[in-house]
């Protein structure tokens, strides 16, 4: 077990203000268990050909990048700041490997498009029965499809959304507790984007909000969420997949609307 640093702020000060590389290395060692935790969660949804040890290296690069960019004087916990960046580095590598079969991507787009069409038509969130009917299948068949495409939804809340430049990034995890409503119009800065994303999460049905919050904010596994909600892990996977597909559909719609105004 890694021994906790005493007076961690002093290590941050020494590295950030004095360029002390030993202090940086000590911080890397201090937070290395975070990389294993994130990679462990990601690997649970990956096919067997994805090697845990390979992803540890990419997660460590994400940790180092987070340490480089972290502003220790802002008063936020480094763990909160680092987790989405470590996870993002791991997922970037998975994207580069293109591990999701094209057939699964096509099915995910079908569900996404169905949700978008129905929400545009009814101007509200839609349930599984409506989606299944629209797609010409039973609710049970849709449940099976949601489990099948659940791997694609893993990326959704962990993607970093760039605003204006590469340094101005927003992770959806950072805005789950946001309390401001998004006003329609162009997404012109980071704060507006945060408001939009927080608003979209709040528009999800209550159960989906709960799963999203427990998974991304409380950092519970799907199995642990199932125990909290007294449902099976497979059911949680279905709920999570539908929530992420809905979010992706809505955010794609906003992206298109914004691009049309440019």
Phi and psi restraints in degrees (value plus and minus 20) as a CYANA .aco file:
   2 UNK   PHI     -94.0   -54.0
   2 UNK   PSI     110.9   150.9
   3 UNK   PHI     -94.8   -54.8
   3 UNK   PSI     113.3   153.3
   4 UNK   PHI     -88.7   -48.7
   4 UNK   PSI     116.6   156.6
   5 UNK   PHI     -87.8   -47.8
   5 UNK   PSI     117.7   157.7
   6 UNK   PHI    -106.2   -66.2
   6 UNK   PSI     118.0   158.0
   7 UNK   PHI      33.6    73.6
   7 UNK   PSI      40.3    80.3
   8 UNK   PHI     -76.9   -36.9
   8 UNK   PSI     -54.9   -14.9
   9 UNK   PHI     -76.9   -36.9
   9 UNK   PSI     -53.6   -13.6
  10 UNK   PHI     -87.2   -47.2
  10 UNK   PSI     -55.0   -15.0
  11 UNK   PHI     -85.8   -45.8
  11 UNK   PSI     -61.2   -21.2
  12 UNK   PHI     -83.1   -43.1
  12 UNK   PSI     -63.6   -23.6
  13 UNK   PHI     -82.5   -42.5
  13 UNK   PSI     -64.5   -24.5
  14 UNK   PHI     -82.4   -42.4
  14 UNK   PSI     -59.6   -19.6
  15 UNK   PHI     -94.9   -54.9
  15 UNK   PSI     -68.4   -28.4
  16 UNK   PHI     -91.3   -51.3
  16 UNK   PSI     -56.8   -16.8
  17 UNK   PHI    -118.1   -78.1
  17 UNK   PSI     -47.4    -7.4
  18 UNK   PHI    -134.0   -94.0
  18 UNK   PSI     -26.0    14.0
  19 UNK   PHI      47.8    87.8
  19 UNK   PSI       7.9    47.9
  20 UNK   PHI     -93.6   -53.6
  20 UNK   PSI      84.3   124.3
  21 UNK   PHI     -89.5   -49.5
  21 UNK   PSI     -47.3    -7.3
  22 UNK   PHI     -85.9   -45.9
  22 UNK   PSI     -57.8   -17.8
  23 UNK   PHI     -83.6   -43.6
  23 UNK   PSI     -60.4   -20.4
  24 UNK   PHI     -81.8   -41.8
  24 UNK   PSI     -65.4   -25.4
  25 UNK   PHI     -82.3   -42.3
  25 UNK   PSI     -57.3   -17.3
  26 UNK   PHI     -85.0   -45.0
  26 UNK   PSI     -56.7   -16.7
  27 UNK   PHI     -88.1   -48.1
  27 UNK   PSI     -58.1   -18.1
  28 UNK   PHI     -81.4   -41.4
  28 UNK   PSI     -66.5   -26.5
  29 UNK   PHI     -83.3   -43.3
  29 UNK   PSI     -61.6   -21.6
  30 UNK   PHI     -78.0   -38.0
  30 UNK   PSI     -60.4   -20.4
  31 UNK   PHI    -123.1   -83.1
  31 UNK   PSI     -11.4    28.6
  32 UNK   PHI     -80.9   -40.9
  32 UNK   PSI     -53.7   -13.7
  33 UNK   PHI     -80.6   -40.6
  33 UNK   PSI     -47.0    -7.0
  34 UNK   PHI     -81.7   -41.7
  34 UNK   PSI     -58.3   -18.3
  35 UNK   PHI     -82.8   -42.8
  35 UNK   PSI     -66.6   -26.6
  36 UNK   PHI     -82.5   -42.5
  36 UNK   PSI     -57.3   -17.3
  37 UNK   PHI     -83.8   -43.8
  37 UNK   PSI     -68.5   -28.5
  38 UNK   PHI     -84.6   -44.6
  38 UNK   PSI     -67.8   -27.8
  39 UNK   PHI     -82.2   -42.2
  39 UNK   PSI     -58.8   -18.8
  40 UNK   PHI     -79.7   -39.7
  40 UNK   PSI     -62.2   -22.2
  41 UNK   PHI     -86.9   -46.9
  41 UNK   PSI     -62.5   -22.5
  42 UNK   PHI     -84.5   -44.5
  42 UNK   PSI     -63.3   -23.3
  43 UNK   PHI     -84.9   -44.9
  43 UNK   PSI     -43.3    -3.3
  44 UNK   PHI     -82.5   -42.5
  44 UNK   PSI     -44.5    -4.5
  45 UNK   PHI    -123.7   -83.7
  45 UNK   PSI     -13.7    26.3
  46 UNK   PHI    -117.5   -77.5
  46 UNK   PSI     134.0   174.0
  47 UNK   PHI     -87.7   -47.7
  47 UNK   PSI     144.4   184.4
  48 UNK   PHI     -80.8   -40.8
  48 UNK   PSI     -42.9    -2.9
  49 UNK   PHI     -96.1   -56.1
  49 UNK   PSI     -26.9    13.1
  50 UNK   PHI    -108.1   -68.1
  50 UNK   PSI      97.0   137.0
  51 UNK   PHI    -108.1   -68.1
  51 UNK   PSI     109.4   149.4
  52 UNK   PHI     -76.2   -36.2
  52 UNK   PSI     -68.8   -28.8
  53 UNK   PHI     -83.5   -43.5
  53 UNK   PSI     -54.6   -14.6
  54 UNK   PHI     -81.9   -41.9
  54 UNK   PSI     -62.7   -22.7
  55 UNK   PHI     -94.1   -54.1
  55 UNK   PSI     -44.6    -4.6
  56 UNK   PHI     -78.1   -38.1
  56 UNK   PSI     -60.8   -20.8
  57 UNK   PHI     -82.0   -42.0
  57 UNK   PSI     -63.1   -23.1
  58 UNK   PHI     -90.3   -50.3
  58 UNK   PSI     -55.8   -15.8
  59 UNK   PHI     -85.5   -45.5
  59 UNK   PSI     -56.3   -16.3
  60 UNK   PHI     -85.9   -45.9
  60 UNK   PSI     -58.5   -18.5
  61 UNK   PHI     -81.8   -41.8
  61 UNK   PSI     -58.7   -18.7
  62 UNK   PHI     -84.7   -44.7
  62 UNK   PSI     -58.2   -18.2
  63 UNK   PHI     -83.6   -43.6
  63 UNK   PSI     -65.3   -25.3
  64 UNK   PHI     -82.0   -42.0
  64 UNK   PSI     -61.8   -21.8
  65 UNK   PHI     -83.0   -43.0
  65 UNK   PSI     -60.1   -20.1
  66 UNK   PHI     -83.5   -43.5
  66 UNK   PSI     -60.3   -20.3
  67 UNK   PHI     -83.4   -43.4
  67 UNK   PSI     -59.3   -19.3
  68 UNK   PHI     -82.6   -42.6
  68 UNK   PSI     -59.6   -19.6
  69 UNK   PHI    -114.6   -74.6
  69 UNK   PSI     -30.5     9.5
  70 UNK   PHI     -89.1   -49.1
  70 UNK   PSI     113.1   153.1
  71 UNK   PHI    -120.5   -80.5
  71 UNK   PSI      79.1   119.1
  72 UNK   PHI     -88.6   -48.6
  72 UNK   PSI     -32.5     7.5
  73 UNK   PHI    -109.2   -69.2
  73 UNK   PSI     -22.2    17.8
  74 UNK   PHI     -98.5   -58.5
  74 UNK   PSI     -35.4     4.6
  75 UNK   PHI      63.4   103.4
  75 UNK   PSI      -1.6    38.4
  76 UNK   PHI    -127.1   -87.1
  76 UNK   PSI     136.5   176.5
  77 UNK   PHI     -92.8   -52.8
  77 UNK   PSI     116.7   156.7
  78 UNK   PHI     -82.2   -42.2
  78 UNK   PSI     -57.9   -17.9
  79 UNK   PHI     -77.8   -37.8
  79 UNK   PSI     -63.7   -23.7
  80 UNK   PHI     -80.7   -40.7
  80 UNK   PSI     -60.8   -20.8
  81 UNK   PHI     -90.9   -50.9
  81 UNK   PSI     -58.0   -18.0
  82 UNK   PHI    -103.1   -63.1
  82 UNK   PSI     -54.6   -14.6
  83 UNK   PHI     -74.2   -34.2
  83 UNK   PSI     -71.3   -31.3
  84 UNK   PHI     -84.7   -44.7
  84 UNK   PSI     -46.4    -6.4
  85 UNK   PHI     -98.4   -58.4
  85 UNK   PSI     -57.1   -17.1
  86 UNK   PHI     -85.0   -45.0
  86 UNK   PSI     -67.7   -27.7
  87 UNK   PHI     -82.0   -42.0
  87 UNK   PSI     -59.2   -19.2
  88 UNK   PHI     -81.9   -41.9
  88 UNK   PSI     -60.1   -20.1
  89 UNK   PHI     -84.4   -44.4
  89 UNK   PSI     -59.9   -19.9
  90 UNK   PHI     -85.5   -45.5
  90 UNK   PSI     -65.6   -25.6
  91 UNK   PHI     -89.1   -49.1
  91 UNK   PSI     -51.5   -11.5
  92 UNK   PHI     -78.4   -38.4
  92 UNK   PSI     -60.9   -20.9
  93 UNK   PHI     -87.6   -47.6
  93 UNK   PSI     -59.5   -19.5
  94 UNK   PHI     -83.9   -43.9
  94 UNK   PSI     -59.5   -19.5
  95 UNK   PHI     -82.4   -42.4
  95 UNK   PSI     -62.5   -22.5
  96 UNK   PHI     -81.6   -41.6
  96 UNK   PSI     -52.4   -12.4
  97 UNK   PHI     -98.7   -58.7
  97 UNK   PSI     -33.9     6.1
  98 UNK   PHI      30.3    70.3
  98 UNK   PSI      34.6    74.6
  99 UNK   PHI     -95.5   -55.5
  99 UNK   PSI     -34.0     6.0
 100 UNK   PHI    -109.2   -69.2
 100 UNK   PSI     101.2   141.2
 101 UNK   PHI     -77.6   -37.6
 101 UNK   PSI     127.9   167.9
 102 UNK   PHI     -80.6   -40.6
 102 UNK   PSI     -54.0   -14.0
 103 UNK   PHI     -82.2   -42.2
 103 UNK   PSI     -58.4   -18.4
 104 UNK   PHI     -89.4   -49.4
 104 UNK   PSI     -59.6   -19.6
 105 UNK   PHI     -81.1   -41.1
 105 UNK   PSI     -60.5   -20.5
 106 UNK   PHI     -83.7   -43.7
 106 UNK   PSI     -61.5   -21.5
 107 UNK   PHI     -84.9   -44.9
 107 UNK   PSI     -60.4   -20.4
 108 UNK   PHI     -82.0   -42.0
 108 UNK   PSI     -60.5   -20.5
 109 UNK   PHI     -86.2   -46.2
 109 UNK   PSI     -54.8   -14.8
 110 UNK   PHI     -80.3   -40.3
 110 UNK   PSI     -67.3   -27.3
 111 UNK   PHI     -84.7   -44.7
 111 UNK   PSI     -64.4   -24.4
 112 UNK   PHI     -78.8   -38.8
 112 UNK   PSI     -65.6   -25.6
 113 UNK   PHI     -86.0   -46.0
 113 UNK   PSI     -57.6   -17.6
 114 UNK   PHI     -83.1   -43.1
 114 UNK   PSI     -63.6   -23.6
 115 UNK   PHI     -82.7   -42.7
 115 UNK   PSI     -63.7   -23.7
 116 UNK   PHI     -82.0   -42.0
 116 UNK   PSI     -66.0   -26.0
 117 UNK   PHI     -81.8   -41.8
 117 UNK   PSI     -63.8   -23.8
 118 UNK   PHI     -88.1   -48.1
 118 UNK   PSI     -62.0   -22.0
 119 UNK   PHI     -88.7   -48.7
 119 UNK   PSI     -54.6   -14.6
 120 UNK   PHI     -85.3   -45.3
 120 UNK   PSI     -56.4   -16.4
 121 UNK   PHI     -93.0   -53.0
 121 UNK   PSI     -62.4   -22.4
 122 UNK   PHI    -120.7   -80.7
 122 UNK   PSI     -31.9     8.1
 123 UNK   PHI      37.5    77.5
 123 UNK   PSI      20.7    60.7
 124 UNK   PHI    -181.1  -141.1
 124 UNK   PSI     149.4   189.4
 125 UNK   PHI     -87.8   -47.8
 125 UNK   PSI     126.8   166.8
 126 UNK   PHI    -136.1   -96.1
 126 UNK   PSI     134.3   174.3
 127 UNK   PHI    -119.0   -79.0
 127 UNK   PSI     156.7   196.7
 128 UNK   PHI     -84.0   -44.0
 128 UNK   PSI     -57.5   -17.5
 129 UNK   PHI     -80.9   -40.9
 129 UNK   PSI     -62.0   -22.0
 130 UNK   PHI     -86.2   -46.2
 130 UNK   PSI     -61.5   -21.5
 131 UNK   PHI     -84.3   -44.3
 131 UNK   PSI     -64.6   -24.6
 132 UNK   PHI     -81.6   -41.6
 132 UNK   PSI     -65.5   -25.5
 133 UNK   PHI     -81.6   -41.6
 133 UNK   PSI     -62.7   -22.7
 134 UNK   PHI     -82.3   -42.3
 134 UNK   PSI     -54.3   -14.3
 135 UNK   PHI    -110.5   -70.5
 135 UNK   PSI     -19.4    20.6
 136 UNK   PHI      50.7    90.7
 136 UNK   PSI      19.5    59.5
 137 UNK   PHI    -162.0  -122.0
 137 UNK   PSI     148.9   188.9
 138 UNK   PHI    -100.9   -60.9
 138 UNK   PSI     143.5   183.5
 139 UNK   PHI     -82.3   -42.3
 139 UNK   PSI     -56.3   -16.3
 140 UNK   PHI     -84.1   -44.1
 140 UNK   PSI     -60.3   -20.3
 141 UNK   PHI     -85.9   -45.9
 141 UNK   PSI     -56.8   -16.8
 142 UNK   PHI     -86.1   -46.1
 142 UNK   PSI     -60.5   -20.5
 143 UNK   PHI     -77.8   -37.8
 143 UNK   PSI     -64.6   -24.6
 144 UNK   PHI     -82.7   -42.7
 144 UNK   PSI     -59.0   -19.0
 145 UNK   PHI     -86.6   -46.6
 145 UNK   PSI     -60.0   -20.0
 146 UNK   PHI     -82.9   -42.9
 146 UNK   PSI     -58.8   -18.8
 147 UNK   PHI     -85.5   -45.5
 147 UNK   PSI     -60.7   -20.7
 148 UNK   PHI     -83.0   -43.0
 148 UNK   PSI     -57.5   -17.5
 149 UNK   PHI    -115.5   -75.5
 149 UNK   PSI     -12.5    27.5
 150 UNK   PHI     -79.5   -39.5
 150 UNK   PSI     -50.7   -10.7
 151 UNK   PHI     -82.3   -42.3
 151 UNK   PSI     -54.3   -14.3
 152 UNK   PHI     -89.4   -49.4
 152 UNK   PSI     -51.2   -11.2
 153 UNK   PHI     -95.1   -55.1
 153 UNK   PSI     -35.0     5.0
 154 UNK   PHI     -77.8   -37.8
 154 UNK   PSI     -51.7   -11.7
 155 UNK   PHI     -97.2   -57.2
 155 UNK   PSI     -43.6    -3.6
 156 UNK   PHI     -80.0   -40.0
 156 UNK   PSI     -74.0   -34.0
 157 UNK   PHI     -99.6   -59.6
 157 UNK   PSI     -29.6    10.4
 158 UNK   PHI    -117.4   -77.4
 158 UNK   PSI     -25.7    14.3
 159 UNK   PHI     -91.0   -51.0
 159 UNK   PSI     123.1   163.1
 160 UNK   PHI    -112.7   -72.7
 160 UNK   PSI     110.8   150.8
 161 UNK   PHI    -122.2   -82.2
 161 UNK   PSI      94.6   134.6
 162 UNK   PHI    -102.8   -62.8
 162 UNK   PSI     119.1   159.1
 163 UNK   PHI    -148.8  -108.8
 163 UNK   PSI      95.6   135.6
 164 UNK   PHI      53.2    93.2
 164 UNK   PSI     -67.4   -27.4
 165 UNK   PHI    -172.3  -132.3
 165 UNK   PSI     150.1   190.1
 166 UNK   PHI     -86.9   -46.9
 166 UNK   PSI     -39.8     0.2
 167 UNK   PHI    -105.9   -65.9
 167 UNK   PSI     -36.8     3.2
 168 UNK   PHI    -120.1   -80.1
 168 UNK   PSI      69.8   109.8
 169 UNK   PHI    -135.2   -95.2
 169 UNK   PSI     130.3   170.3
 170 UNK   PHI    -150.0  -110.0
 170 UNK   PSI     107.3   147.3
 171 UNK   PHI    -121.9   -81.9
 171 UNK   PSI     116.4   156.4
 172 UNK   PHI     -78.7   -38.7
 172 UNK   PSI     -51.2   -11.2
 173 UNK   PHI     -77.4   -37.4
 173 UNK   PSI     -51.3   -11.3
 174 UNK   PHI     -93.4   -53.4
 174 UNK   PSI     -33.4     6.6
 175 UNK   PHI    -136.2   -96.2
 175 UNK   PSI     -12.5    27.5
 176 UNK   PHI     -77.3   -37.3
 176 UNK   PSI     -54.0   -14.0
 177 UNK   PHI    -115.4   -75.4
 177 UNK   PSI      -9.2    30.8
 178 UNK   PHI     -80.2   -40.2
 178 UNK   PSI     128.4   168.4
 179 UNK   PHI    -144.1  -104.1
 179 UNK   PSI      -7.4    32.6
 180 UNK   PHI    -125.4   -85.4
 180 UNK   PSI     125.8   165.8
 181 UNK   PHI    -108.8   -68.8
 181 UNK   PSI     124.8   164.8
 182 UNK   PHI    -102.5   -62.5
 182 UNK   PSI     112.2   152.2
 183 UNK   PHI    -114.7   -74.7
 183 UNK   PSI     113.5   153.5
 184 UNK   PHI     -75.8   -35.8
 184 UNK   PSI     129.1   169.1
 185 UNK   PHI     119.3   159.3
 185 UNK   PSI    -193.8  -153.8
 186 UNK   PHI     -89.0   -49.0
 186 UNK   PSI     125.4   165.4
 187 UNK   PHI    -104.5   -64.5
 187 UNK   PSI      84.2   124.2
 188 UNK   PHI    -128.2   -88.2
 188 UNK   PSI     -35.5     4.5
 189 UNK   PHI    -173.8  -133.8
 189 UNK   PSI     155.9   195.9
 190 UNK   PHI     -82.4   -42.4
 190 UNK   PSI     -60.6   -20.6
 191 UNK   PHI     -85.7   -45.7
 191 UNK   PSI     -60.5   -20.5
 192 UNK   PHI     -83.5   -43.5
 192 UNK   PSI     -59.4   -19.4
 193 UNK   PHI     -84.7   -44.7
 193 UNK   PSI     -62.2   -22.2
 194 UNK   PHI     -78.3   -38.3
 194 UNK   PSI     -62.7   -22.7
 195 UNK   PHI     -83.6   -43.6
 195 UNK   PSI     -62.3   -22.3
 196 UNK   PHI     -80.8   -40.8
 196 UNK   PSI     -67.8   -27.8
 197 UNK   PHI     -87.3   -47.3
 197 UNK   PSI     -62.0   -22.0
 198 UNK   PHI     -82.3   -42.3
 198 UNK   PSI     -60.5   -20.5
 199 UNK   PHI     -83.0   -43.0
 199 UNK   PSI     -62.9   -22.9
 200 UNK   PHI     -85.3   -45.3
 200 UNK   PSI     -57.1   -17.1
 201 UNK   PHI     -84.3   -44.3
 201 UNK   PSI     -61.6   -21.6
 202 UNK   PHI     -87.5   -47.5
 202 UNK   PSI     -41.5    -1.5
 203 UNK   PHI    -100.3   -60.3
 203 UNK   PSI     -30.7     9.3
 204 UNK   PHI     -88.5   -48.5
 204 UNK   PSI     133.0   173.0
 205 UNK   PHI     -76.0   -36.0
 205 UNK   PSI     135.7   175.7
 206 UNK   PHI     -76.0   -36.0
 206 UNK   PSI     -64.6   -24.6
 207 UNK   PHI     -83.8   -43.8
 207 UNK   PSI     -60.5   -20.5
 208 UNK   PHI     -86.2   -46.2
 208 UNK   PSI     -59.7   -19.7
 209 UNK   PHI     -78.2   -38.2
 209 UNK   PSI     -64.3   -24.3
 210 UNK   PHI     -81.4   -41.4
 210 UNK   PSI     -66.7   -26.7
 211 UNK   PHI     -82.9   -42.9
 211 UNK   PSI     -64.9   -24.9
 212 UNK   PHI     -80.4   -40.4
 212 UNK   PSI     -65.2   -25.2
 213 UNK   PHI     -86.1   -46.1
 213 UNK   PSI     -65.7   -25.7
 214 UNK   PHI     -85.5   -45.5
 214 UNK   PSI     -57.2   -17.2
 215 UNK   PHI     -96.0   -56.0
 215 UNK   PSI     -65.5   -25.5
 216 UNK   PHI    -115.6   -75.6
 216 UNK   PSI     -49.8    -9.8
 217 UNK   PHI    -118.3   -78.3
 217 UNK   PSI     -65.0   -25.0
 218 UNK   PHI    -105.5   -65.5
 218 UNK   PSI     -29.6    10.4
 219 UNK   PHI      44.3    84.3
 219 UNK   PSI      13.1    53.1
 220 UNK   PHI    -103.8   -63.8
 220 UNK   PSI     134.3   174.3
 221 UNK   PHI    -100.3   -60.3
 221 UNK   PSI     147.2   187.2
 222 UNK   PHI     -81.9   -41.9
 222 UNK   PSI     -57.4   -17.4
 223 UNK   PHI     -82.9   -42.9
 223 UNK   PSI     -64.4   -24.4
 224 UNK   PHI     -85.2   -45.2
 224 UNK   PSI     -58.0   -18.0
 225 UNK   PHI     -85.0   -45.0
 225 UNK   PSI     -59.1   -19.1
 226 UNK   PHI     -79.1   -39.1
 226 UNK   PSI     -58.0   -18.0
 227 UNK   PHI     -87.8   -47.8
 227 UNK   PSI     -58.0   -18.0
 228 UNK   PHI     -85.3   -45.3
 228 UNK   PSI     -63.6   -23.6
 229 UNK   PHI    -109.6   -69.6
 229 UNK   PSI     -25.5    14.5
 230 UNK   PHI      40.2    80.2
 230 UNK   PSI      25.3    65.3
 231 UNK   PHI    -153.6  -113.6
 231 UNK   PSI     150.8   190.8
 232 UNK   PHI     -95.1   -55.1
 232 UNK   PSI     138.8   178.8
 233 UNK   PHI     -81.3   -41.3
 233 UNK   PSI     -56.5   -16.5
 234 UNK   PHI     -81.7   -41.7
 234 UNK   PSI     -59.7   -19.7
 235 UNK   PHI     -85.7   -45.7
 235 UNK   PSI     -60.9   -20.9
 236 UNK   PHI     -82.2   -42.2
 236 UNK   PSI     -60.4   -20.4
 237 UNK   PHI     -80.3   -40.3
 237 UNK   PSI     -60.4   -20.4
 238 UNK   PHI     -83.3   -43.3
 238 UNK   PSI     -65.6   -25.6
 239 UNK   PHI     -82.7   -42.7
 239 UNK   PSI     -65.1   -25.1
 240 UNK   PHI     -81.9   -41.9
 240 UNK   PSI     -64.2   -24.2
 241 UNK   PHI     -82.7   -42.7
 241 UNK   PSI     -64.0   -24.0
 242 UNK   PHI     -84.1   -44.1
 242 UNK   PSI     -62.1   -22.1
 243 UNK   PHI     -81.2   -41.2
 243 UNK   PSI     -65.4   -25.4
 244 UNK   PHI     -89.2   -49.2
 244 UNK   PSI     -56.7   -16.7
 245 UNK   PHI     -85.6   -45.6
 245 UNK   PSI     -60.4   -20.4
 246 UNK   PHI     -82.5   -42.5
 246 UNK   PSI     -66.2   -26.2
 247 UNK   PHI     -80.7   -40.7
 247 UNK   PSI     -64.4   -24.4
 248 UNK   PHI     -82.5   -42.5
 248 UNK   PSI     -60.7   -20.7
 249 UNK   PHI     -83.1   -43.1
 249 UNK   PSI     -65.3   -25.3
 250 UNK   PHI     -87.0   -47.0
 250 UNK   PSI     -63.1   -23.1
 251 UNK   PHI     -88.2   -48.2
 251 UNK   PSI     -54.7   -14.7
 252 UNK   PHI     -83.5   -43.5
 252 UNK   PSI     -58.2   -18.2
 253 UNK   PHI     -83.0   -43.0
 253 UNK   PSI     -63.2   -23.2
 254 UNK   PHI     -85.8   -45.8
 254 UNK   PSI     -59.5   -19.5
 255 UNK   PHI     -80.5   -40.5
 255 UNK   PSI     -63.2   -23.2
 256 UNK   PHI     -84.8   -44.8
 256 UNK   PSI     -62.2   -22.2
 257 UNK   PHI     -82.9   -42.9
 257 UNK   PSI     -60.5   -20.5
 258 UNK   PHI     -88.6   -48.6
 258 UNK   PSI     -60.0   -20.0
 259 UNK   PHI     -86.2   -46.2
 259 UNK   PSI     -50.9   -10.9
 260 UNK   PHI     -89.0   -49.0
 260 UNK   PSI     -42.4    -2.4
 261 UNK   PHI    -109.7   -69.7
 261 UNK   PSI     -29.5    10.5
